[in-house]
Amino acid sequence: SSFSSSVADPKISTITTTATTTETPPSNSAAPSSPWEQARQLWPNDGGKEETRLGEKGAGGHSDSANTSVSLIEPHKVYLLRFDGGSRGNPGIAGVGMVLYETKAGVPQEDEEAPIVVQDEEEVWCGWKFIERRATNNEAEYIALIVGLKCAKSLGVAHLQVEGDSDLVVKQLNGQYRVKEERLRILHRECQHLISHFQSCNIRHIPRAENQRADELANLAMDSEESWGFHEEE
């Protein structure tokens, strides 16, 4: 898979992610060559060609920022990614939300430090995804993080602070909890693979009250049964 970023129009920034979409193979098929391939087999719609439109904050009364572009990403800065995923039925209908913020932090912060305070105008990108299959809460949380990491990297972010309200996902990625379920293991490995491509990246848990924007977008995905912020093509 490859990631590339371009600005097709001054008012719309795009991220194009190219990956081959595939269905879950039969039991006699060749083993996937990487965690990315394994994740795509479980969640085929998370691959394919993705186009992310930036600076169009259409949900929750947030203002538009039509001039936001890839060129505004500064590689020496720390950006904040907040993610959330949910399932109604567990497993059931599921959706995820992701928000990328510009921060004034010098380096990614450790778990014990206070959550980064951000304002609406510091929001660089947001997106939500309707998962077109039954998923558990934990699977949705991992998918939210995978989509957010892919978009942040494609934009050119080098230093990333990640925050989410899933205690399980955060502690599994920080090595505090074991990953017992095979489906989560595959998603967990994909997150590790993506994280390794940043110059610095730290993930920590925050209270749900601090993650309202991402939660709002995840619920919007489930309510509308639509995705926004990126366009997937077969």
Salt bridges, closest charged atoms under 4 A:
GLU37 OE1 - ARG40 NH2 2.61
ASP46 OD1 - LYS129 NZ 3.28
GLU50 OE2 - LYS150 NZ 2.87
GLU51 OE2 - ARG53 NH2 3.72
GLU74 OE1 - HIS76 NE2 3.51
GLU74 OE2 - LYS77 NZ 3.42
GLU102 OE2 - LYS77 NZ 2.29
ASP120 OD1 - HIS62 ND1 3.70
GLU122 OE2 - LYS104 NZ 3.30
GLU123 OE1 - HIS62 ND1 3.79
GLU123 OE2 - ARG213 NH2 2.93
GLU139 OE2 - ARG183 NE 2.93
GLU163 OE1 - ARG82 NE 2.77
GLU163 OE2 - ARG204 NH2 2.58
ASP167 OD2 - LYS171 NZ 3.49
GLU182 OE1 - ARG185 NH1 2.80
GLU182 OE2 - ARG189 NH2 3.91
GLU216 OE1 - ARG213 NH1 2.82
ASP223 OD1 - ARG88 NH1 2.92
GLU232 OE2 - LYS129 NZ 3.02
GLU233 OE2 - HIS231 NE2 3.73
